[in-house]
Amino acid sequence: MTKPQEPLAGTAFAAAARRYFPDLTDAELATLEQDWQHVARWIARVPRDLPYDAEPAHCFTPDPRRS
């Protein structure tokens, strides 16, 4: 299980959220920060150093009979 991250209040994330969504309540901002931390953990688990041929979209060969 991943450990929870520190709150993002006062960070660049909070500043950007306040800039783009000026009508957010404190509760909504807290929820948005919590959701972003969850997504950030997902992103951290995605492998990034895959070779080009390992990506399914690049190794797919369509069936010529269905063209």
CHARMM-style PDB file with segment names, atoms N, HN, CA, C and O in Angstrom:
ATOM      1  N   MET     1       0.849  -1.181   0.000  1.00  0.00      PROA
ATOM      2  CA  MET     1       0.000   0.000   0.000  1.00  0.00      PROA
ATOM      3  C   MET     1       0.887   1.235   0.000  1.00  0.00      PROA
ATOM      4  O   MET     1       1.911   1.267   0.683  1.00  0.00      PROA
ATOM      5  N   THR     2       0.514   2.214  -0.735  1.00  0.00      PROA
ATOM      6  HN  THR     2      -0.318   2.187  -1.289  1.00  0.00      PROA
ATOM      7  CA  THR     2       1.307   3.438  -0.777  1.00  0.00      PROA
ATOM      8  C   THR     2       0.933   4.338   0.384  1.00  0.00      PROA
ATOM      9  O   THR     2      -0.218   4.378   0.819  1.00  0.00      PROA
ATOM     10  N   LYS     3       1.921   5.053   0.870  1.00  0.00      PROA
ATOM     11  HN  LYS     3       2.856   5.021   0.516  1.00  0.00      PROA
ATOM     12  CA  LYS     3       1.650   5.947   1.991  1.00  0.00      PROA
ATOM     13  C   LYS     3       1.001   7.232   1.494  1.00  0.00      PROA
ATOM     14  O   LYS     3       1.306   7.679   0.388  1.00  0.00      PROA
ATOM     15  N   PRO     4       0.121   7.835   2.275  1.00  0.00      PROA
ATOM     16  CA  PRO     4      -0.506   9.091   1.850  1.00  0.00      PROA
ATOM     17  C   PRO     4       0.520  10.205   1.768  1.00  0.00      PROA
ATOM     18  O   PRO     4       1.466  10.261   2.553  1.00  0.00      PROA
ATOM     19  N   GLN     5       0.318  11.082   0.814  1.00  0.00      PROA
ATOM     20  HN  GLN     5      -0.451  11.037   0.176  1.00  0.00      PROA
ATOM     21  CA  GLN     5       1.231  12.200   0.638  1.00  0.00      PROA
ATOM     22  C   GLN     5       0.825  13.343   1.557  1.00  0.00      PROA
ATOM     23  O   GLN     5      -0.276  13.372   2.108  1.00  0.00      PROA
ATOM     24  N   GLU     6       1.742  14.269   1.700  1.00  0.00      PROA
ATOM     25  HN  GLU     6       2.636  14.245   1.252  1.00  0.00      PROA
ATOM     26  CA  GLU     6       1.477  15.456   2.501  1.00  0.00      PROA
ATOM     27  C   GLU     6       0.415  16.313   1.815  1.00  0.00      PROA
ATOM     28  O   GLU     6       0.312  16.275   0.589  1.00  0.00      PROA
ATOM     29  N   PRO     7      -0.364  17.070   2.548  1.00  0.00      PROA
ATOM     30  CA  PRO     7      -1.346  17.960   1.923  1.00  0.00      PROA
ATOM     31  C   PRO     7      -0.665  18.951   0.974  1.00  0.00      PROA
ATOM     32  O   PRO     7       0.470  19.370   1.203  1.00  0.00      PROA
ATOM     33  N   LEU     8      -1.362  19.308  -0.067  1.00  0.00      PROA
ATOM     34  HN  LEU     8      -2.283  18.968  -0.253  1.00  0.00      PROA
ATOM     35  CA  LEU     8      -0.796  20.187  -1.081  1.00  0.00      PROA
ATOM     36  C   LEU     8      -1.125  21.654  -0.860  1.00  0.00      PROA
ATOM     37  O   LEU     8      -0.781  22.494  -1.691  1.00  0.00      PROA
ATOM     38  N   ALA     9      -1.784  21.978   0.244  1.00  0.00      PROA
ATOM     39  HN  ALA     9      -2.063  21.296   0.920  1.00  0.00      PROA
ATOM     40  CA  ALA     9      -2.151  23.370   0.508  1.00  0.00      PROA
ATOM     41  C   ALA     9      -0.896  24.240   0.516  1.00  0.00      PROA
ATOM     42  O   ALA     9       0.123  23.875   1.103  1.00  0.00      PROA
ATOM     43  N   GLY    10      -0.982  25.377  -0.133  1.00  0.00      PROA
ATOM     44  HN  GLY    10      -1.809  25.674  -0.610  1.00  0.00      PROA
ATOM     45  CA  GLY    10       0.152  26.290  -0.185  1.00  0.00      PROA
ATOM     46  C   GLY    10       1.160  25.933  -1.265  1.00  0.00      PROA
ATOM     47  O   GLY    10       2.196  26.587  -1.378  1.00  0.00      PROA
ATOM     48  N   THR    11       0.881  24.919  -2.050  1.00  0.00      PROA
ATOM     49  HN  THR    11       0.039  24.387  -1.958  1.00  0.00      PROA
ATOM     50  CA  THR    11       1.795  24.500  -3.106  1.00  0.00      PROA
ATOM     51  C   THR    11       1.376  25.110  -4.435  1.00  0.00      PROA
ATOM     52  O   THR    11       0.374  25.818  -4.530  1.00  0.00      PROA
ATOM     53  N   ALA    12       2.166  24.817  -5.451  1.00  0.00      PROA
ATOM     54  HN  ALA    12       2.980  24.241  -5.374  1.00  0.00      PROA
ATOM     55  CA  ALA    12       1.844  25.291  -6.792  1.00  0.00      PROA
ATOM     56  C   ALA    12       0.512  24.702  -7.263  1.00  0.00      PROA
ATOM     57  O   ALA    12      -0.234  25.356  -7.993  1.00  0.00      PROA
ATOM     58  N   PHE    13       0.215  23.464  -6.845  1.00  0.00      PROA
ATOM     59  HN  PHE    13       0.821  22.933  -6.253  1.00  0.00      PROA
ATOM     60  CA  PHE    13      -1.058  22.852  -7.220  1.00  0.00      PROA
ATOM     61  C   PHE    13      -2.225  23.666  -6.682  1.00  0.00      PROA
ATOM     62  O   PHE    13      -3.164  23.983  -7.412  1.00  0.00      PROA
ATOM     63  N   ALA    14      -2.158  24.000  -5.396  1.00  0.00      PROA
ATOM     64  HN  ALA    14      -1.396  23.742  -4.803  1.00  0.00      PROA
ATOM     65  CA  ALA    14      -3.238  24.769  -4.776  1.00  0.00      PROA
ATOM     66  C   ALA    14      -3.354  26.146  -5.417  1.00  0.00      PROA
ATOM     67  O   ALA    14      -4.458  26.646  -5.633  1.00  0.00      PROA
ATOM     68  N   ALA    15      -2.209  26.760  -5.723  1.00  0.00      PROA
ATOM     69  HN  ALA    15      -1.312  26.355  -5.548  1.00  0.00      PROA
ATOM     70  CA  ALA    15      -2.232  28.079  -6.359  1.00  0.00      PROA
ATOM     71  C   ALA    15      -2.877  28.004  -7.741  1.00  0.00      PROA
ATOM     72  O   ALA    15      -3.675  28.866  -8.108  1.00  0.00      PROA
ATOM     73  N   ALA    16      -2.527  26.974  -8.502  1.00  0.00      PROA
ATOM     74  HN  ALA    16      -1.878  26.273  -8.204  1.00  0.00      PROA
ATOM     75  CA  ALA    16      -3.109  26.818  -9.842  1.00  0.00      PROA
ATOM     76  C   ALA    16      -4.608  26.542  -9.749  1.00  0.00      PROA
ATOM     77  O   ALA    16      -5.394  27.090 -10.522  1.00  0.00      PROA
ATOM     78  N   ALA    17      -4.999  25.698  -8.811  1.00  0.00      PROA
ATOM     79  HN  ALA    17      -4.361  25.253  -8.183  1.00  0.00      PROA
ATOM     80  CA  ALA    17      -6.423  25.394  -8.650  1.00  0.00      PROA
ATOM     81  C   ALA    17      -7.201  26.652  -8.285  1.00  0.00      PROA
ATOM     82  O   ALA    17      -8.293  26.882  -8.805  1.00  0.00      PROA
ATOM     83  N   ARG    18      -6.647  27.458  -7.403  1.00  0.00      PROA
ATOM     84  HN  ARG    18      -5.760  27.271  -6.981  1.00  0.00      PROA
ATOM     85  CA  ARG    18      -7.317  28.714  -7.017  1.00  0.00      PROA
ATOM     86  C   ARG    18      -7.378  29.694  -8.185  1.00  0.00      PROA
ATOM     87  O   ARG    18      -8.346  30.442  -8.323  1.00  0.00      PROA
ATOM     88  N   ARG    19      -6.346  29.690  -9.023  1.00  0.00      PROA
ATOM     89  HN  ARG    19      -5.559  29.083  -8.911  1.00  0.00      PROA
ATOM     90  CA  ARG    19      -6.314  30.609 -10.166  1.00  0.00      PROA
ATOM     91  C   ARG    19      -7.352  30.209 -11.214  1.00  0.00      PROA
ATOM     92  O   ARG    19      -8.071  31.061 -11.735  1.00  0.00      PROA
ATOM     93  N   TYR    20      -7.428  28.912 -11.521  1.00  0.00      PROA
ATOM     94  HN  TYR    20      -6.844  28.220 -11.098  1.00  0.00      PROA
ATOM     95  CA  TYR    20      -8.327  28.462 -12.586  1.00  0.00      PROA
ATOM     96  C   TYR    20      -9.753  28.217 -12.109  1.00  0.00      PROA
ATOM     97  O   TYR    20     -10.689  28.235 -12.909  1.00  0.00      PROA
ATOM     98  N   PHE    21      -9.920  27.990 -10.818  1.00  0.00      PROA
ATOM     99  HN  PHE    21      -9.160  27.976 -10.168  1.00  0.00      PROA
ATOM    100  CA  PHE    21     -11.248  27.769 -10.248  1.00  0.00      PROA
ATOM    101  C   PHE    21     -11.404  28.660  -9.025  1.00  0.00      PROA
ATOM    102  O   PHE    21     -11.386  28.161  -7.900  1.00  0.00      PROA
ATOM    103  N   PRO    22     -11.558  29.972  -9.217  1.00  0.00      PROA
ATOM    104  CA  PRO    22     -11.572  30.896  -8.085  1.00  0.00      PROA
ATOM    105  C   PRO    22     -12.758  30.710  -7.131  1.00  0.00      PROA
ATOM    106  O   PRO    22     -12.711  31.177  -5.993  1.00  0.00      PROA
ATOM    107  N   ASP    23     -13.807  30.040  -7.581  1.00  0.00      PROA
ATOM    108  HN  ASP    23     -13.845  29.661  -8.506  1.00  0.00      PROA
ATOM    109  CA  ASP    23     -14.976  29.873  -6.722  1.00  0.00      PROA
ATOM    110  C   ASP    23     -14.964  28.557  -5.937  1.00  0.00      PROA
ATOM    111  O   ASP    23     -15.980  28.196  -5.342  1.00  0.00      PROA
ATOM    112  N   LEU    24     -13.838  27.831  -5.922  1.00  0.00      PROA
ATOM    113  HN  LEU    24     -13.013  28.124  -6.405  1.00  0.00      PROA
ATOM    114  CA  LEU    24     -13.755  26.593  -5.146  1.00  0.00      PROA
ATOM    115  C   LEU    24     -13.829  26.891  -3.651  1.00  0.00      PROA
ATOM    116  O   LEU    24     -13.193  27.820  -3.154  1.00  0.00      PROA
ATOM    117  N   THR    25     -14.604  26.100  -2.962  1.00  0.00      PROA
ATOM    118  HN  THR    25     -15.121  25.345  -3.366  1.00  0.00      PROA
ATOM    119  CA  THR    25     -14.620  26.219  -1.499  1.00  0.00      PROA
ATOM    120  C   THR    25     -13.400  25.468  -0.950  1.00  0.00      PROA
ATOM    121  O   THR    25     -12.756  24.706  -1.671  1.00  0.00      PROA
ATOM    122  N   ASP    26     -13.098  25.687   0.303  1.00  0.00      PROA
ATOM    123  HN  ASP    26     -13.621  26.306   0.889  1.00  0.00      PROA
ATOM    124  CA  ASP    26     -11.970  24.987   0.921  1.00  0.00      PROA
ATOM    125  C   ASP    26     -12.191  23.473   0.902  1.00  0.00      PROA
ATOM    126  O   ASP    26     -11.246  22.710   0.704  1.00  0.00      PROA
ATOM    127  N   ALA    27     -13.413  23.047   1.104  1.00  0.00      PROA
ATOM    128  HN  ALA    27     -14.181  23.668   1.265  1.00  0.00      PROA
ATOM    129  CA  ALA    27     -13.726  21.616   1.090  1.00  0.00      PROA
ATOM    130  C   ALA    27     -13.527  21.029  -0.313  1.00  0.00      PROA
ATOM    131  O   ALA    27     -12.996  19.929  -0.462  1.00  0.00      PROA
ATOM    132  N   GLU    28     -13.960  21.775  -1.340  1.00  0.00      PROA
ATOM    133  HN  GLU    28     -14.392  22.668  -1.218  1.00  0.00      PROA
ATOM    134  CA  GLU    28     -13.771  21.299  -2.712  1.00  0.00      PROA
ATOM    135  C   GLU    28     -12.289  21.238  -3.076  1.00  0.00      PROA
ATOM    136  O   GLU    28     -11.851  20.297  -3.738  1.00  0.00      PROA
ATOM    137  N   LEU    29     -11.520  22.232  -2.649  1.00  0.00      PROA
ATOM    138  HN  LEU    29     -11.876  22.997  -2.111  1.00  0.00      PROA
ATOM    139  CA  LEU    29     -10.084  22.230  -2.910  1.00  0.00      PROA
ATOM    140  C   LEU    29      -9.427  21.042  -2.218  1.00  0.00      PROA
ATOM    141  O   LEU    29      -8.560  20.391  -2.801  1.00  0.00      PROA
ATOM    142  N   ALA    30      -9.822  20.755  -0.997  1.00  0.00      PROA
ATOM    143  HN  ALA    30     -10.526  21.284  -0.523  1.00  0.00      PROA
ATOM    144  CA  ALA    30      -9.266  19.612  -0.276  1.00  0.00      PROA
ATOM    145  C   ALA    30      -9.578  18.306  -0.994  1.00  0.00      PROA
ATOM    146  O   ALA    30      -8.722  17.426  -1.080  1.00  0.00      PROA
ATOM    147  N   THR    31     -10.797  18.175  -1.513  1.00  0.00      PROA
ATOM    148  HN  THR    31     -11.493  18.891  -1.443  1.00  0.00      PROA
ATOM    149  CA  THR    31     -11.182  16.981  -2.257  1.00  0.00      PROA
ATOM    150  C   THR    31     -10.388  16.874  -3.547  1.00  0.00      PROA
ATOM    151  O   THR    31      -9.920  15.791  -3.899  1.00  0.00      PROA
ATOM    152  N   LEU    32     -10.232  17.981  -4.251  1.00  0.00      PROA
ATOM    153  HN  LEU    32     -10.612  18.861  -3.965  1.00  0.00      PROA
ATOM    154  CA  LEU    32      -9.457  17.998  -5.494  1.00  0.00      PROA
ATOM    155  C   LEU    32      -8.011  17.599  -5.226  1.00  0.00      PROA
ATOM    156  O   LEU    32      -7.430  16.830  -5.991  1.00  0.00      PROA
ATOM    157  N   GLU    33      -7.433  18.107  -4.163  1.00  0.00      PROA
ATOM    158  HN  GLU    33      -7.905  18.732  -3.541  1.00  0.00      PROA
ATOM    159  CA  GLU    33      -6.054  17.760  -3.808  1.00  0.00      PROA
ATOM    160  C   GLU    33      -5.933  16.273  -3.482  1.00  0.00      PROA
ATOM    161  O   GLU    33      -4.980  15.615  -3.898  1.00  0.00      PROA
ATOM    162  N   GLN    34      -6.893  15.755  -2.743  1.00  0.00      PROA
ATOM    163  HN  GLN    34      -7.667  16.290  -2.405  1.00  0.00      PROA
ATOM    164  CA  GLN    34      -6.872  14.341  -2.395  1.00  0.00      PROA
ATOM    165  C   GLN    34      -6.988  13.477  -3.648  1.00  0.00      PROA
ATOM    166  O   GLN    34      -6.283  12.477  -3.782  1.00  0.00      PROA
ATOM    167  N   ASP    35      -7.870  13.857  -4.559  1.00  0.00      PROA
ATOM    168  HN  ASP    35      -8.443  14.670  -4.451  1.00  0.00      PROA
ATOM    169  CA  ASP    35      -8.021  13.115  -5.809  1.00  0.00      PROA
ATOM    170  C   ASP    35      -6.744  13.178  -6.644  1.00  0.00      PROA
ATOM    171  O   ASP    35      -6.326  12.174  -7.221  1.00  0.00      PROA
ATOM    172  N   TRP    36      -6.124  14.356  -6.708  1.00  0.00      PROA
ATOM    173  HN  TRP    36      -6.463  15.172  -6.239  1.00  0.00      PROA
ATOM    174  CA  TRP    36      -4.902  14.496  -7.480  1.00  0.00      PROA
ATOM    175  C   TRP    36      -3.785  13.628  -6.895  1.00  0.00      PROA
ATOM    176  O   TRP    36      -3.010  13.037  -7.647  1.00  0.00      PROA
ATOM    177  N   GLN    37      -3.693  13.546  -5.586  1.00  0.00      PROA
ATOM    178  HN  GLN    37      -4.323  14.026  -4.975  1.00  0.00      PROA
ATOM    179  CA  GLN    37      -2.678  12.693  -4.967  1.00  0.00      PROA
ATOM    180  C   GLN    37      -2.890  11.234  -5.361  1.00  0.00      PROA
ATOM    181  O   GLN    37      -1.926  10.503  -5.586  1.00  0.00      PROA
ATOM    182  N   HSD    38      -4.147  10.813  -5.443  1.00  0.00      PROA
ATOM    183  HN  HSD    38      -4.931  11.407  -5.260  1.00  0.00      PROA
ATOM    184  CA  HSD    38      -4.459   9.451  -5.858  1.00  0.00      PROA
ATOM    185  C   HSD    38      -4.024   9.226  -7.304  1.00  0.00      PROA
ATOM    186  O   HSD    38      -3.401   8.209  -7.610  1.00  0.00      PROA
ATOM    187  N   VAL    39      -4.342  10.155  -8.187  1.00  0.00      PROA
ATOM    188  HN  VAL    39      -4.848  10.981  -7.938  1.00  0.00      PROA
ATOM    189  CA  VAL    39      -3.955  10.043  -9.595  1.00  0.00      PROA
ATOM    190  C   VAL    39      -2.432  10.082  -9.726  1.00  0.00      PROA
ATOM    191  O   VAL    39      -1.868   9.345 -10.534  1.00  0.00      PROA
ATOM    192  N   ALA    40      -1.761  10.927  -8.947  1.00  0.00      PROA
ATOM    193  HN  ALA    40      -2.220  11.526  -8.291  1.00  0.00      PROA
ATOM    194  CA  ALA    40      -0.300  11.023  -9.001  1.00  0.00      PROA
ATOM    195  C   ALA    40       0.345   9.689  -8.629  1.00  0.00      PROA
ATOM    196  O   ALA    40       1.369   9.320  -9.204  1.00  0.00      PROA
ATOM    197  N   ARG    41      -0.237   8.962  -7.678  1.00  0.00      PROA
ATOM    198  HN  ARG    41      -1.069   9.261  -7.211  1.00  0.00      PROA
ATOM    199  CA  ARG    41       0.293   7.640  -7.330  1.00  0.00      PROA
ATOM    200  C   ARG    41       0.110   6.676  -8.494  1.00  0.00      PROA
ATOM    201  O   ARG    41       0.988   5.853  -8.756  1.00  0.00      PROA
ATOM    202  N   TRP    42      -1.017   6.764  -9.195  1.00  0.00      PROA
ATOM    203  HN  TRP    42      -1.730   7.432  -8.983  1.00  0.00      PROA
ATOM    204  CA  TRP    42      -1.213   5.920 -10.380  1.00  0.00      PROA
ATOM    205  C   TRP    42      -0.164   6.234 -11.437  1.00  0.00      PROA
ATOM    206  O   TRP    42       0.454   5.329 -11.998  1.00  0.00      PROA
ATOM    207  N   ILE    43       0.033   7.513 -11.702  1.00  0.00      PROA
ATOM    208  HN  ILE    43      -0.469   8.248 -11.246  1.00  0.00      PROA
ATOM    209  CA  ILE    43       0.994   7.934 -12.723  1.00  0.00      PROA
ATOM    210  C   ILE    43       2.396   7.445 -12.370  1.00  0.00      PROA
ATOM    211  O   ILE    43       3.147   7.026 -13.251  1.00  0.00      PROA
ATOM    212  N   ALA    44       2.752   7.497 -11.086  1.00  0.00      PROA
ATOM    213  HN  ALA    44       2.142   7.837 -10.371  1.00  0.00      PROA
ATOM    214  CA  ALA    44       4.084   7.065 -10.657  1.00  0.00      PROA
ATOM    215  C   ALA    44       4.306   5.577 -10.919  1.00  0.00      PROA
ATOM    216  O   ALA    44       5.447   5.139 -11.064  1.00  0.00      PROA
ATOM    217  N   ARG    45       3.236   4.803 -10.980  1.00  0.00      PROA
ATOM    218  HN  ARG    45       2.308   5.159 -10.863  1.00  0.00      PROA
ATOM    219  CA  ARG    45       3.365   3.361 -11.198  1.00  0.00      PROA
ATOM    220  C   ARG    45       3.427   2.976 -12.667  1.00  0.00      PROA
ATOM    221  O   ARG    45       3.706   1.817 -12.974  1.00  0.00      PROA
ATOM    222  N   VAL    46       3.180   3.893 -13.578  1.00  0.00      PROA
ATOM    223  HN  VAL    46       2.953   4.834 -13.328  1.00  0.00      PROA
ATOM    224  CA  VAL    46       3.191   3.595 -15.005  1.00  0.00      PROA
ATOM    225  C   VAL    46       4.646   3.504 -15.485  1.00  0.00      PROA
ATOM    226  O   VAL    46       5.422   4.438 -15.286  1.00  0.00      PROA
ATOM    227  N   PRO    47       5.014   2.387 -16.112  1.00  0.00      PROA
ATOM    228  CA  PRO    47       6.382   2.291 -16.629  1.00  0.00      PROA
ATOM    229  C   PRO    47       6.589   3.291 -17.760  1.00  0.00      PROA
ATOM    230  O   PRO    47       5.732   3.444 -18.631  1.00  0.00      PROA
ATOM    231  N   ARG    48       7.721   3.964 -17.740  1.00  0.00      PROA
ATOM    232  HN  ARG    48       8.417   3.840 -17.033  1.00  0.00      PROA
ATOM    233  CA  ARG    48       7.979   5.002 -18.728  1.00  0.00      PROA
ATOM    234  C   ARG    48       9.069   4.634 -19.718  1.00  0.00      PROA
ATOM    235  O   ARG    48       9.143   5.227 -20.794  1.00  0.00      PROA
ATOM    236  N   ASP    49       9.904   3.686 -19.388  1.00  0.00      PROA
ATOM    237  HN  ASP    49       9.845   3.205 -18.514  1.00  0.00      PROA
ATOM    238  CA  ASP    49      11.055   3.390 -20.234  1.00  0.00      PROA
ATOM    239  C   ASP    49      10.822   2.175 -21.121  1.00  0.00      PROA
ATOM    240  O   ASP    49      11.697   1.320 -21.251  1.00  0.00      PROA
ATOM    241  N   LEU    50       9.654   2.098 -21.724  1.00  0.00      PROA
ATOM    242  HN  LEU    50       8.943   2.793 -21.618  1.00  0.00      PROA
ATOM    243  CA  LEU    50       9.364   0.996 -22.624  1.00  0.00      PROA
ATOM    244  C   LEU    50       9.938   1.283 -24.010  1.00  0.00      PROA
ATOM    245  O   LEU    50       9.901   2.423 -24.473  1.00  0.00      PROA
ATOM    246  N   PRO    51      10.464   0.263 -24.665  1.00  0.00      PROA
ATOM    247  CA  PRO    51      10.908   0.469 -26.043  1.00  0.00      PROA
ATOM    248  C   PRO    51       9.703   0.706 -26.954  1.00  0.00      PROA
ATOM    249  O   PRO    51       8.580   0.319 -26.631  1.00  0.00      PROA
ATOM    250  N   TYR    52       9.947   1.328 -28.062  1.00  0.00      PROA
ATOM    251  HN  TYR    52      10.859   1.643 -28.325  1.00  0.00      PROA
ATOM    252  CA  TYR    52       8.891   1.671 -29.012  1.00  0.00      PROA
ATOM    253  C   TYR    52       8.069   0.446 -29.399  1.00  0.00      PROA
ATOM    254  O   TYR    52       6.844   0.528 -29.493  1.00  0.00      PROA
ATOM    255  N   ASP    53       8.730  -0.690 -29.625  1.00  0.00      PROA
ATOM    256  HN  ASP    53       9.725  -0.756 -29.548  1.00  0.00      PROA
ATOM    257  CA  ASP    53       8.028  -1.895 -30.065  1.00  0.00      PROA
ATOM    258  C   ASP    53       7.178  -2.527 -28.971  1.00  0.00      PROA
ATOM    259  O   ASP    53       6.343  -3.382 -29.268  1.00  0.00      PROA
ATOM    260  N   ALA    54       7.365  -2.135 -27.724  1.00  0.00      PROA
ATOM    261  HN  ALA    54       8.043  -1.440 -27.482  1.00  0.00      PROA
ATOM    262  CA  ALA    54       6.589  -2.714 -26.629  1.00  0.00      PROA
ATOM    263  C   ALA    54       5.207  -2.087 -26.501  1.00  0.00      PROA
ATOM    264  O   ALA    54       4.344  -2.618 -25.801  1.00  0.00      PROA
ATOM    265  N   GLU    55       4.997  -0.978 -27.163  1.00  0.00      PROA
ATOM    266  HN  GLU    55       5.698  -0.546 -27.731  1.00  0.00      PROA
ATOM    267  CA  GLU    55       3.693  -0.325 -27.090  1.00  0.00      PROA
ATOM    268  C   GLU    55       2.741  -1.004 -28.066  1.00  0.00      PROA
ATOM    269  O   GLU    55       3.036  -1.078 -29.259  1.00  0.00      PROA
ATOM    270  N   PRO    56       1.601  -1.503 -27.581  1.00  0.00      PROA
ATOM    271  CA  PRO    56       0.702  -2.272 -28.440  1.00  0.00      PROA
ATOM    272  C   PRO    56       0.287  -1.549 -29.715  1.00  0.00      PROA
ATOM    273  O   PRO    56       0.131  -2.189 -30.755  1.00  0.00      PROA
ATOM    274  N   ALA    57       0.110  -0.259 -29.664  1.00  0.00      PROA
ATOM    275  HN  ALA    57       0.237   0.261 -28.819  1.00  0.00      PROA
ATOM    276  CA  ALA    57      -0.339   0.466 -30.856  1.00  0.00      PROA
ATOM    277  C   ALA    57       0.711   0.442 -31.962  1.00  0.00      PROA
ATOM    278  O   ALA    57       0.377   0.592 -33.137  1.00  0.00      PROA
ATOM    279  N   HSD    58       1.977   0.254 -31.594  1.00  0.00      PROA
ATOM    280  HN  HSD    58       2.249   0.132 -30.639  1.00  0.00      PROA
ATOM    281  CA  HSD    58       3.040   0.273 -32.597  1.00  0.00      PROA
ATOM    282  C   HSD    58       3.408  -1.115 -33.102  1.00  0.00      PROA
ATOM    283  O   HSD    58       4.122  -1.231 -34.097  1.00  0.00      PROA
ATOM    284  N   CYS    59       2.943  -2.162 -32.447  1.00  0.00      PROA
ATOM    285  HN  CYS    59       2.362  -2.068 -31.638  1.00  0.00      PROA
ATOM    286  CA  CYS    59       3.260  -3.514 -32.910  1.00  0.00      PROA
ATOM    287  C   CYS    59       2.033  -4.192 -33.514  1.00  0.00      PROA
ATOM    288  O   CYS    59       2.099  -5.358 -33.901  1.00  0.00      PROA
ATOM    289  N   PHE    60       0.929  -3.482 -33.597  1.00  0.00      PROA
ATOM    290  HN  PHE    60       0.876  -2.534 -33.283  1.00  0.00      PROA
ATOM    291  CA  PHE    60      -0.294  -4.026 -34.168  1.00  0.00      PROA
ATOM    292  C   PHE    60      -0.214  -3.987 -35.689  1.00  0.00      PROA
ATOM    293  O   PHE    60       0.137  -2.968 -36.284  1.00  0.00      PROA
ATOM    294  N   THR    61      -0.545  -5.110 -36.300  1.00  0.00      PROA
ATOM    295  HN  THR    61      -0.830  -5.938 -35.817  1.00  0.00      PROA
ATOM    296  CA  THR    61      -0.597  -5.187 -37.762  1.00  0.00      PROA
ATOM    297  C   THR    61      -2.025  -5.556 -38.140  1.00  0.00      PROA
ATOM    298  O   THR    61      -2.481  -6.649 -37.805  1.00  0.00      PROA
ATOM    299  N   PRO    62      -2.734  -4.680 -38.823  1.00  0.00      PROA
ATOM    300  CA  PRO    62      -4.114  -4.988 -39.165  1.00  0.00      PROA
ATOM    301  C   PRO    62      -4.195  -6.158 -40.156  1.00  0.00      PROA
ATOM    302  O   PRO    62      -3.284  -6.387 -40.952  1.00  0.00      PROA
ATOM    303  N   ASP    63      -5.272  -6.861 -40.083  1.00  0.00      PROA
ATOM    304  HN  ASP    63      -6.012  -6.675 -39.437  1.00  0.00      PROA
ATOM    305  CA  ASP    63      -5.509  -7.969 -41.007  1.00  0.00      PROA
ATOM    306  C   ASP    63      -5.815  -7.382 -42.382  1.00  0.00      PROA
ATOM    307  O   ASP    63      -6.793  -6.650 -42.533  1.00  0.00      PROA
ATOM    308  N   PRO    64      -4.988  -7.694 -43.395  1.00  0.00      PROA
ATOM    309  CA  PRO    64      -5.211  -7.093 -44.726  1.00  0.00      PROA
ATOM    310  C   PRO    64      -6.530  -7.532 -45.360  1.00  0.00      PROA
ATOM    311  O   PRO    64      -7.043  -6.843 -46.241  1.00  0.00      PROA
ATOM    312  N   ARG    65      -7.082  -8.653 -44.934  1.00  0.00      PROA
ATOM    313  HN  ARG    65      -6.664  -9.213 -44.218  1.00  0.00      PROA
ATOM    314  CA  ARG    65      -8.353  -9.124 -45.509  1.00  0.00      PROA
ATOM    315  C   ARG    65      -9.522  -8.275 -45.066  1.00  0.00      PROA
ATOM    316  O   ARG    65     -10.584  -8.323 -45.687  1.00  0.00      PROA
ATOM    317  N   ARG    66      -9.357  -7.489 -43.997  1.00  0.00      PROA
ATOM    318  HN  ARG    66      -8.494  -7.450 -43.493  1.00  0.00      PROA
ATOM    319  CA  ARG    66     -10.470  -6.690 -43.468  1.00  0.00      PROA
ATOM    320  C   ARG    66     -10.377  -5.238 -43.936  1.00  0.00      PROA
ATOM    321  O   ARG    66     -11.191  -4.418 -43.511  1.00  0.00      PROA
ATOM    322  N   SER    67      -9.445  -4.899 -44.769  1.00  0.00      PROA
ATOM    323  HN  SER    67      -8.783  -5.565 -45.114  1.00  0.00      PROA
ATOM    324  CA  SER    67      -9.289  -3.514 -45.212  1.00  0.00      PROA
ATOM    325  C   SER    67     -10.300  -3.110 -46.236  1.00  0.00      PROA
ATOM    326  OT1 SER    67     -10.287  -1.970 -46.700  1.00  0.00      PROA
TER     327      SER     67
END
